Amino acid sequence: MASSSHLQPGETGKISARIDTAGRGGIVSKRIQVHSNDPKKPVVSLMLRATVN
């Protein structure tokens, strides 16, 4: 979930994401996509990685 649905150029925000680690161990990864109205980069992929003990 993003901290705001509308940001002006130059503004910043936060994106929250969760990875379900139940029953998993070691390195876990998840890719999320952020969509925007930026004509040069309408979609940005973010890779989340965590080590589960």
C-alpha positions in Angstrom: 0.0 0.0 0.0 1.4 3.4 -0.9 1.3 6.3 1.5 -0.5 8.4 -1.0 -2.3 7.7 -4.3 -1.1 11.1 -5.8 2.4 12.6 -5.6 3.6 15.7 -7.3 7.0 15.6 -9.2 9.8 15.5 -6.7 7.6 14.4 -3.7 8.4 11.2 -1.9 6.2 8.5 -0.3 6.3 5.1 1.3 5.3 1.7 -0.1 4.5 -1.1 2.3 4.8 -4.7 1.3 4.7 -8.1 3.2 6.2 -11.4 2.5 4.6 -14.5 4.0 7.5 -16.5 5.5 5.4 -19.2 7.1 7.1 -22.6 6.6 10.1 -21.0 4.8 13.7 -20.6 5.7 16.8 -19.2 4.1 16.6 -16.5 1.4 13.1 -15.4 0.4 12.3 -13.0 -2.4 9.3 -11.2 -3.7 8.9 -8.8 -6.7 6.4 -6.0 -6.6 5.5 -3.6 -9.4 4.8 0.1 -8.9 2.6 1.8 -11.6 2.8 5.5 -12.4 1.9 8.0 -15.0 5.5 8.7 -15.8 5.7 8.2 -19.6 9.4 7.2 -19.5 8.9 4.6 -16.8 5.2 3.7 -16.3 6.1 0.5 -14.3 9.0 0.0 -11.9 9.8 -3.4 -10.5 11.2 -3.7 -7.0 12.8 -6.9 -5.6 12.4 -7.6 -1.9 14.8 -10.1 -0.3 15.0 -11.3 3.2 16.9 -14.0 5.1 14.5 -16.1 7.3 15.9 -17.9 10.3 
